[in-house]
Amino acid sequence: MNKRFYLVLSILFSFSIWIGIALSENYFVTITLPLKVIDIPENFSASSNIPQQITLKIKAEGWKLLPFEFGKKNYFYISAKNDSTTFTQDLYSSLEINSWFDNTIKIIEILPKTINVQILKKVEKTIKVKPLIDLKFKKGFGLASNIIVIPDSILIKGPVKEIDFVKEIETIPVKLFNLDKKTEIICELNSLYGFENEVKSVKIVLDVQRIIENTITEIPIKIRNLPENINVLLIPTTIDLTLKGGIDYFIKFNRNEVSAFTDYNEIIKDTLGYIKPEIIVPTNFTLISYKPEIIKYIIKKY
């Protein structure tokens, strides 16, 4: 037992020495850091038309490189020096305000070397939320109504010259499979570079139901804009509709919410001797077909 213990201890000790020697060596690496402008005056914002990332080629000991891989997220900071103006920044001169940098790290190259930064007045705007969702349903199921997003719009803040170009914010893409019932999920919002928003996620409600088809018979056809001295006989006077929708909506279905009609002005323009009716169905239902598809008519004058 003691021999095994000392063997394991010897191996661990040897490994730690090897790691220590390896990490004390110098390495040439390329790292990419997100760019962040700091020291911006209140109610101002940096233009989003600047690089999102800075690429650095550096030489450093392995110990110094570990935080870039396993430590907290590092940024490449540049300072606006609390000035609301446009300036060109040499990135080499910004190294001193970055806490990850010290004189043991040798900078070989920074790309880009300089950037132009415009500090603009910060304004607000409300934009729509666009859900990015890929849905797969069990056989016979589907969405019975539109996707609900709560909230469906959010307030953003950003540079006055650029905010008008932002129309919507997307959620992080989500895939859902084998859906067969009402589902609610929380989706994070994608970040808009150069803009601020306090709302970071939204609730998405999916009205999943069994989808069925049903035939509604003998819906009367009405005639709009019919003069008082005119009578139009429709042949036939009713039609049958086939609708598709969620089973829960069919349970509460009211046939009085379905309407079929034609317009007298369209009848007198007709040269074929028949017309096609216009049909309005309730929200959350889809019209699949109707019979007959054409309606004949006879016009009588008093």
Stockholm file with secondary structure:
# STOCKHOLM 1.0

chainA/1-302         MNKRFYLVLSILFSFSIWIGIALSENYFVTITLPLKVIDIPENFSASSNIPQQITLKIKAEGWKLLPFEFGKKNYFYISAKNDSTTFTQDLYSSLEINSWFDNTIKIIEILPKTINVQILKKVEKTIKVKPLIDLKFKKGFGLASNIIVIPDSILIKGPVKEIDFVKEIETIPVKLFNLDKKTEIICELNSLYGFENEVKSVKIVLDVQRIIENTITEIPIKIRNLPENINVLLIPTTIDLTLKGGIDYFIKFNRNEVSAFTDYNEIIKDTLGYIKPEIIVPTNFTLISYKPEIIKYIIKKY
#=GR chainA/1-302 SS CHHHHHHHHHHHHHHHHHHHHHHTSEEEEEEEEEEEEESCCTTEEECSCSCSEEEEEEEEEHHHHHHHHHSSCCCEEEECTTCCSEEEEEGGGGGGGCTTCCTTSEEEEEESSEEEEEEEEEEEEEEEEECCEEEEECTTEEESSCCEEESSEEEEEEETTTGGGCCEEEBCCEEEEEECSCEEEEEEBCCCTTCBCSCCEEEEEECEEEEEEEEEEEEEEEEESCCTTEEEEEESSEEEEEEEEEHHHHHTCCGGGCEEEEEHHHHHHCSSSEECCEEECCTTEEEEEEESSCEEEEEEEC
#=GC SS_cons         CHHHHHHHHHHHHHHHHHHHHHHTSEEEEEEEEEEEEESCCTTEEECSCSCSEEEEEEEEEHHHHHHHHHSSCCCEEEECTTCCSEEEEEGGGGGGGCTTCCTTSEEEEEESSEEEEEEEEEEEEEEEEECCEEEEECTTEEESSCCEEESSEEEEEEETTTGGGCCEEEBCCEEEEEECSCEEEEEEBCCCTTCBCSCCEEEEEECEEEEEEEEEEEEEEEEESCCTTEEEEEESSEEEEEEEEEHHHHHTCCGGGCEEEEEHHHHHHCSSSEECCEEECCTTEEEEEEESSCEEEEEEEC
//
